[in-house]
Amino acid sequence: MADPIADFDRPLRGIRIVDAVDGPLQTVGRILADLGAEVLRVEGPGGSPARDRGRVVEGRNLTYETRNAGERGLVVDLGSSEGRERFATLASDADVVLRDGTSEAWDHEGVRSLDLRARHPRLVVVDLSDFGVAGSGSDRSATPDVHAALSTVLSRSGLPGVAEPLLPPEFLLYESAAVQAVWVVLLELAHVRATGVGDAADFSVQEALIQILDPVFGVGGSARAGVPLRDLPRGRPDARHLYPIFRARDGWVRICVLSRRQWQGMFEWLGRPEEFADPRFDNTMVRFAAAATLYPLIASMFAVLSVEEAVQQGQALNVPVASLDEADGVLAQPAFRDNGSFVEGPDGGLVHHGWYEIDDVRVGAAGPAPVLGEDVRVTDRPLLSGVRVVPGAQPGRMPFEGLRVLDLGVIVVGSELGRLFADYGADVVKIESSAFPDGTRQGQGTGPISEGASLGLRNRRSLGLDLKREEGRVVFARLVERSDVVLTNFKPGTLAALGFDMAALQALNPGIVLSESSAFGNHGSWSRRLGYGPLVRASAGLSSLWRYPDQPDGFSDAITIFPDHVVARLNAAAVVALLLRRDRTGRGGRVSTAQVDAIFGAMADSLWSESLRPGTGVKAEGNDRRGDGFRGLYPAAGDDEWVVVDAVGDERFAAVARTIGRDDLLSDGRLASAGGP
C-alpha cells in the first residue's frame, strides 16, 4: 500500500529516524512516521521479537502492523561487528536514534551513545526503558499494571465500597508513555535547532506516566474545581458525581453539565423543577452538593428514554450527553468514519487512520509495516536534509528561545499545551477575558489563584482581551503579525466566527502555526457536538472497559482526565514539526487533533481485531489479567493497602513461589506451564 497522500508535504519530511525499538513503545516511531519522518525500522536477521507478541488474527500480527506502519525495514545483526558498524553508519546520517535502552546490544564499542554522537555531533539518541538506564532502577522491569501502581493511577482507580481497587485498561500505560516519548523527540530536535548540538535522552516510562497520565502535580479538569489530586480523600474517592452516568432504556448515558448555559438546558429538560429554580444552582459546586436530590430526577427522566433519544434531546438543549459504547458500537458509528478516524483496511476491517490533520489533510500511515526480512536500500540524504540550525545557535540556549506563542487554550489541554512551550523558553502570552476566564482558574480556596492554575498556567505573560469586540480583534491581529504560534482548543468554527480562521491568520502572517484540538475533530457529523474528555471516553468505548465487569454500573473512569495531557503533547509535537517545516519552506501550517483519536490510537490493534473478527477485541476484565498464576492485585498488611504482582513466565512464577515459601507449587504438575489444566 503506497502513501495515499504521497505528494503532501508532511512536516517532518527530511528528518531521518533509526528505530531499533522492539519493546512496548513502538508507537513512537509510528507517530513520527505519520508526521513525515523517514523511519528506518531495524530488526535482527530473524525479525523483531515484537512480531511474536500482540493480537494475531488470521496469521497477521495486528499489533506489530499498527505500531510500525509507515516505516521502512532493515535487517541489521547487532550481534556481529559488521552489523554494529552498519548501525553506526546509519546513525551517522540520521537525526534521531530510538532504541530499547536496557538492551545489552548497546554495550559494545561503536554503538554506545557517546560513540554514536562522537561520530555525528548533532545526533539525538533516545534510550527508552521502564525506569531509565542511568538510575538505580535501571535493572528493574515492569508491566502496565506495575506502572499503574507506581504512577499513582491505581490508587484512585475504582469505587469506594468495593473490596479492591480497579486496574485500569492495560493499553493505557505504555501507549500514553509513547506519546510523551514523541514529545521528547520533538523537544530534542528543537534543542538541536536552537543549539546546533545533539543530545542523549534517558527516557523513563515511569517518569513519563507521572507527567502525562493524571499527574499529581499537574492541572486537573474543571469539575474538580482546583482540588489537587493529593488532597482527595484516600481510598478510591467517589468521583461519580462529577460526570454522572445514568441508565437509559437500552443502555447507559453520561452527562457533563458544567457551565451555566448547560445547566439551564438541563433545567428546561427536567421540566423546570421548582426546587432547583434558585439561581445559586447555576454554580457547579452547588449542584454537586445537591446531587442526592438532583440526580434521582435526572435518572427518572433517562429511564424512559432510549440512548439515542437521550443523546439527541440533550444535544438539542446544549446539554453535553454521550452514550457509553462498547467496541462494536464504536465501529458501527458513522461519525467516526465521517471524521476520518477509521478507514477500510487493505484486507478488510477498520483501521485507525492516525492522530493528526495537517493543513486540513488527514495524515495516517504512509504505508504498511515492514514485511519480515525487508531490507531496503538506504541512500545518502540531500545536503540540506535534517534540522536547520537557527542563526545565533549556541549551547545552553533554550529550545524555544525567541519563539512567541499566543495562547487561547482553556482547561487541561489548553493549559498543558501552552506550558510545554513556556517551560522551555517560549514567550507565551495567555489571552483570555474577564467575561470568559479560563476554567482552570476556578477553585474552592480563598487565594488569588488555584493550585491547578498555578501549575498549568506558569511561565506565561497574561493579556486580557475580548475577541468579540472590534478593539480586541485589532490588538490580536497585531499580535499575530509578530508571533509564531497560535494555540486553541475551541469547538470547531469558533475561531473562524471571531474572524481568525487559518486563511485570515496566514494573511496576517504567512509563517504562523495554528494548533487546534477538539473532542471529535473538525470534520464529520459530530464536529460541532458538545464534548468533554469524559464524554469522549464514553463514546470511544473506554468508559465501558474501565469498570468492574461483574457490576453493571461499575464504571470507574470519572476520576481520570485522560486523554487531555496526552492530546496536549500530541499537539505540541506537531507544532514543533510544523516549525521545522517552516524553517525548510518559509510557510506556516495548521495541526488539528481530536481527543477521540488519542483513545483510538491507544487501542487501535484491538479495534482492528474486533472489526475483523467480532469478539476478539479488548473487553473489560477488571483485575483478572489471566495469562499466568501470579498476576493481579493482592492485599497487604494495613487498611486498604495493596500490591501488584505481575509475574508472567516460568522463571518469574518460580521466583514468586519461592519468595512466599510455596516451593511445593513448583512440583505441582498442573502448574508446570501457564497454559496448564
N, C-alpha and C positions, 0 to 999 in steps of 0.2 A: 504494500500500500504506500503510494507516494504521498508527499506532503500536499494536502488539498489546497493549501494557500501558499504554494512554493514561492510565488512572486512577491508575497507580502514581506515587508522589512520588519521582521521580529526584532525587538530591541537589543538582544544580546548577540546579534549576528556579528561574527568576527571574534567572539570570545571562545576559547577552546578549554574544555574541561576534561581531565583524565579521571575517570570514575572507576575506582577499584573497591567499591563498597559491596560486600556480599551479605552484610548483616541487615538489621531491621530498618535501616534508614535509607533504603534505595530510592525512596520517593524524592530525595534531594536532587539527584541527577535528573529525574523525570521532569520536575518543575523547571529546572534550569534549561532543559532541552525545549520545553514548551515556550519559554521566553526567547528562544532562538540561539542558545549556545550550541556549539558543536560538542557533543558529549561522546567521548570515546570510552566505551564500556569494556574494561579489561577483565578477562576471565582466564582461568588456567586451562591447560590442554583438555581436561575432562569436563570443562564447563563450570560455572559458578555453583557452589553448594546451594545457593538460593533457588536454583531450578528444581531442587528436591523438596522444597518447603512451600507451604501455602495451599491455596484452593486449586484443585485439579478437577476439570470437567472434560470428559471425553478425551483424555490424554493430554490436555492443554493446561499448563500451569498459568492460571489467570492472574495470580498474584505477581509472578515474575513479569508477565507480559504487561500488566498495568503499570508496575513501578519502573519499568525500563523502556517504555515506549518512546520512540523518537531518538534513541541512542544508536550509535554505530559500534559494532562488535570488533574486538581484537583478542587474539589468543596470545597471552604472554605467560611464559613459565617463570614465575618468580622464584622457583626453587633452583634455578640454574643461573650461573653468572651471565650467560648470554641473555637470558630473559630479563635479568635485573638491569643490564646495560640498555636493553631495548626500552624498558620502562623509563629509565633515566633520560634517554634520548627523547622519548615522547614528552616527558615533563619539561624538557628544556625549551620546547616550543609551545607551551601551554600557559594559560593564565592561572589555572587552579588545578590542584590535585586533591581529590576526595578519596579517603581510604578508611578502612576499619583500623582505628588507632592502635588496638591492642594486638594486632596480628604480629607474629614473630617474623614475618616476611620483611618487615621494615627495619629489623635489627642489623641487616647486612650493610656493609660499606657500599656507598653509591646510591642507595635508595633511602637512606636516613634523611630526615627533614633538612638537617643542616647541609648535607651533601647536595641535595636537590636544589636548595636555594643558593648555595655557593656557585653552582653551575648556571643558575638563572636567578639573579637577584630580585627580579620583580615577581617571582612566582609566589603564589599563596598555597600553602599546604594545610589542609583541614583534616585533622585526625578526629574521627568520630568514635565515641565509646560510651559505655554506660556511666562511668564515673570519672572520666578523664584519664590521660596517660601519664600525667606528671605527679598526681597527688597520692595520698596514702591509700586511696581506694582503687588504684589502677588495676589491681589484680582481682578485683571483685567483678562478678557478673550479675545480671539482673534479668527480670522479665517484666512484662507490662504490669502485672499485679504487684510486684515488689516496688516498682516505680510509683504506682498509685499510693502505696502505703507511705513511702518515704517523702513524697512530694506534698503531703497533707491532704490530697484529694480524697482519699479513702476515709479520713477521719470525719468528713462531713457527708459522705455518701450513704444514703439510706434513710430510714424513717424512725422517729422515736417510737418506742413501744414495741419495736421488732427486735428480736433477740440479737441479731447480728447486723453489723454494717453491711453495705452492699458494694461488692466490687464493680467498678464502672466497666463498660464495654472495653474489651482488651485493645481494640484497634486505636482507641483514642490516644493512648500514651505515646507510642513511637511515631504515629503519624503527626501528632501535634509537635513533637520534638523535631521532626523532619522539616517542618515549616520554619521553626526557629533556626535550624541549620541553614536553610536557604537565605534567610535574612543575614546570618553571619557571613555567608559567602559574598553577598552583595555589599555588605558593610566593608569587608576586606577589599573588594575591588574599588570601592570609594576611597579607602585608605591608600591604595596604590596610586589612584588618580591624584590624590592630594599630596602625597609624599614622594612618589617616584620609587618606592621600595616595597618589596613583598613582605610576607609575614608567615608565621606559623600559628595556627589556631588550634587549641586543645579544647575540643567540644565535648561537654559532658551532658548526656541525656538528662541526668538528674537535675543539674543546674538549669537546663533549658526548661524543664517542666515546672520548676519553681517559678520561673518567669512567665511562662506562656499559658499554663493551664490553671486557671483560678488562683493567681498569685496572691499570697497572703499580704504582701506589701505592694499591692497594685490597686488600680482604680476598679471599683465594682459597679454593678448595674444600678440604675436609678431607683428601682424598687427597694433596694437595700438601704436607701436614704443615708448614704455616707457611713453606715456602721461597718467598721473594719471586720474582716473575717476573723481575726484573732479575738474580737470582742463578742463573737457569737457564743451562745451557751454551749458548753461541752456536751458531747454525746449525741451527734447527729441532730442538729437543730431542725425544728419543723419549719420549713420554708414554703409549704404548700399554699399558704395564703397569698404569697407574692404573685404567683402566676397560676391560679387555681384551675383544676381540671374537674369537669363535670360529666356525668353520664348522660348521653343523649339516647334517643330511642333505639338506635342501631350502632352505637359506638361511643367514643369519647371525644370531648372538645376541650380546648384550653382557651382561656381569655387572658388578656393582658391590658388591664384598664389602669392607666397611669395619669394621663392628663385630664384637665377639667373638661375639655371637649369630649373626650372618650367617656368620662363618667356621665355627662349629660345625655349622650346617646344611650348608655345602659339604663339610665333613669327613665328615659322615654320607653325603652324596650320593656322594662318591668311594669309599665303602666302608671308611672309617676306615683309610687307608693308614698303616702303622707309621712311615714316615719323617717324617710330619707330625703325629704324636701329641703331640709335646712342647708343653707349654703356652705356650712362647715364641712359637709361631705364632699365638697369639691377637692378637699385635701386628701392625698393618697394615704397618709398615715392615719387619718381619722377613719377612713373606710376600712383599712386593715384592722383597726381596733374594733370595728363593728362587724367583723367577719362572721361571728357566731350567729348574728341575726340576718345579715345581708346575704350570705352565701346560700342559706336554705331557700330564699326567694329565687335566686338565680337557678339553683338546682331544680326547683319545681318547674320553672319555665323551660329549661332544656330537656327535661324528662319526656315531654310530649313532642319534641321536635326531632326530626332526623338530623344526622350530622350535616348533611348538605343544606338543609333548611336553616340550621343554626348558623353556619358559616355565611351563607348568603344574606340572611337578615342582619347579622352583626356587621358585615362589611357595608351594607346599605346605610346603617346608622353610625358609621365611623367607630364602631367598637371592634378592636382587634380580636379576631376569633380564628382558631385553626383546628382542624381535625387531627387526631392522633393516629397517624397511618403506620402500617407495617410495610415491609418491603414490597409486597405485591401491589399495595395501594400506591406506593411511591412510583413504581414502574408503570402503573396504568394511568398516572396523572398526565394529561396532555400538556399542562403548563410547563412541565419540566423538559419537554421536547421543544415547546414553543420558544423557551428562553435559551435553548442551546445546551442545557446541562447534559442531555443524553443524545447520542446518535446511534444509528444502527451499526453494529459491529460488522467487520468484513465477512464473518462466518455466522452471522446471526446474533441475537441478543442485543441488549442495550449497553453501550459503553459510555462511561463518564467522559465528557469532552473537555476536560481541563478546568482550570481555575480562573482564567482571565479572558476579558475582552480588551484588546489593544486597538486604539483608534477605531472603535466600534466593530472590530473584527474578532470573532471568537478564535482564540489560538489554542487549539487542543494539541494532541500528539502530532509531531511532524512525520511520523511513520511508525511502523511496528517495532517491537523489541527485537534485539538481535537474535538470529537463529543460532542454535548450538553449533559451535565451530566457526562461526563467521569471523573472518579476519580481513578487514577492509584495508585498502591501501591508503596510507596517511601521507599527505603531501605537505611540503612546507607552506606556511601561510604567507599571504601577501605582506609586504613590508609594514603597512600601516594597520595591520590587524591588532586586536587586543585593546587594552585600556590606553586611552590617550591621557598622558600626564599633563596637568594644567600648568600654565606659566606660574612661576614662583613656588612650585612644589618643593617641599623640603621635609626631612624627617622631623617628626614631632607635631606636624600640622594636623589639626582635627579633620576627620573625613569630610565634614560638610561646612568647613570654614568658608565664608564668603557666599553661602547659599541663603537666599531669603525665601521663606515659606509663609504663605498666607493660610492660616488655619481656621476654616469654617466648621470643622468637625465637632461633633457632640457625643456625649456619653462615652461609653467604653472604647469603641472603635476609633472615634474621633480623637479622644484624649490620648490614647495609646499611640496612635499613628503620629501625631504631632510630637509627642515626647521622644519617639525614636530618633527623630531628626534633631530635636533640641538638645538631647543629651550628648550628641556627637558633633556639636559646633555650629549648627544652622541657626540663623536669626529667624526664629519662629514668632510670628505675630498672631496672637489669638484674637479673633474677631467675633464679637457677639454683641447683643443689645440688651438693655435693661428690660425691655419688654419680653425678650425670649432668651434668658440666660441659659447657659449650658446646664443641663440637668445634673451633671457631675457635681455641681456646687451645692445641691440640696443636701441637708443633713439635719440631724436631730439635736446637735450640740448648740451651744451659745456662742462659740467662737466666730471669728470673721470668715473662716473658710473650713470646710470639712477636710478630714484627713485624706479621703479619696481624691478630692480636688487637688490638694497639695501634692499628692503623688502623681496624679495623671497630668496635671497642667504645669508642672515645674519647668523652669528654664525658658519660659516664654516671655515676650513682651505682650501687653494687652491693649486692645483698642475697642472702645465702644462705638459701634457703627450700625445704623439702621438701614439695611439694604432695601427696605420698602419705600424709602424716601429718596428723592432725586439727589439731595445733597450727599447722602450716604453712598449712592451709586457712583457719583462723580469721584469721591475720595477713593473708593475701592478700585475704580478704573485706573486711577493714577498709580495706585499701589501695584496693580497687575503689570503695568508698563515697566516697573523696575524690580520685579520679583522673578523667581524661578519656578515656583511650585505653588499650586492651589490644592488644598485638601478639603474634601467634603464627604459626608455620608448622609446627605439628604435623600428623601424619596425621589426617584427619577422624575425629572421635569421641574423640580423646584428651582434649581439654579438657572435654568432657561427662563422660567417665569419671572425671575428677577432681572433678566436681560443679559445674563452672562453664560450662555451656552458655549460650547467649545469654539464655534466659529467666531463668536464675539470676543472671547479671550484671545484667540490667535490673531484677530485683527488688531488688538492692543499690543500683543507681544507674541510674535511667531515662535519664540522659543519656550513658551510657557508649557509646563507639565501639569496636567489635571489628574487628580486621583479621586475616584468615586467609589462608593460602596453602598449597597442596599440589601434588602432582605432577599429578594428573588431576581434581581438583575434588571437591566434596562429594557429588555425585550420580552415579548410574550404577554399572555393574558393576565399574569399576576404581577406585572411590573409596577403597577400602582397600588397593589394590595398593601394594606396596613400590616406591618410585620416588625416584630422584635425577636431577639435571639430565642426566647422560649417558644415562640410560635414557629420559628424556623425549625427548631429541633423537633417539634411535634410533626410538622409537615414532611420533614425529611426522614422520618422513621426512627430517629434517635431516642426520643422520649419512650417509645414502646420497647426499646432494647434496654434502657436504663431503668429497670424495675425489678421488683421481686416477682419471679414468674408464677409463684403459687398464690399471689394475691391479685385479684382483678384490678384493684386501684392502687397497686404498689409502686406507682411511678415516683421516681426519686431524683429527677434531674432539676428540680426547682432551684436548688442552691447554686448550681454551676452557672458561669457566664460564658461557657464555651458556645460558639466559636469566636467571640469578639476579639480576644487577644490574638488568636490565630489569623483572623482576617486582617487585623492591623499590620501584621508582619508580611502577609502576602502582598498587601498594597505597598508597603514600604519598600519591599524588594523590587517590585515592578517600577516604582518611581525612580529608584537608582538605576535600573536597567534603561529606562527612558532617558535619563540624564546622560548615560554613557552613549546612547544612540544620538543624542543631541550633540555631543562632542564630535561625533563622526559625520553627522549630516547637517547640523545647524538648525534643525527643526525640533519643536517640542512634541508632545503627544499626550495621549489620554489612556489611563487604565481604569477599567471598571470591573468590580467583583461583586458577586452575590454571596451572602453568608451561606446560603444553602449549598453552594459548591464547595465550601470548606468542609462541610459534613460529607457530601457525596464523595469528595476526593479521598477522605479518610476511610470510607467503606466501599470504594469503587470495585475491588475484586469481588466482594460479597454480593453487591448488587448485580454485577455482570453474571456471576454464578446463578443467582436467583432467576435472572431473565432467561438463561439458557436451560436451566433445569429447576423448575419451581420446587421449593422446599430445601434447596441446598445452601441458601444464604444464611447469614448470621441470624441467630434468634436470641431472645432474652434467656440467659442461662443462669442468672443470679450468681451464687457463689460456687456452683457446681461446674468447675472447669473441665473435669474429666481428663482423660489422656494419661493419667498415672496415679499412683497410690497416694502420694503426699502432695496434694495440690489444694489450696484454698485457705480459708480463714480458720484460725484456731484460737480459742480463748486462752488468755494468760492470767496470771495472778493479778488481783485487783478488781476494781469496779469498772466494767465495760472496757477492759484492756484486751487488745487483740494483736496477733501476729499473723503475717502472711508467710506461708511455706509454699514454694513452687518448685518442687524437686522433680524434674522430668528426666527420665533416663535411668538405666540400671545403676550407674555409678552413684548418682545423687540419691536414688532410693535407698541404696545400701548405706550411704553416709548418714541419712536421717535415721534409719532404723538403728544403727549403732549408737548414734547420739542420744536417742531416747531409751536406750537399753533394751531394744527388742531385736537382738540378733536372731531370735527364732524365726522372724519373718523371712530371713534370707534363705532358710532351708525349707520354706513352705512352697511346694511345687506349684500351687495355684498362683503364686506371686512371682514366678520366675521371669515374667515379662509384663510390660504394661498392658498388652493385649490378651493376657491370660484369662482363664474362665472366672 
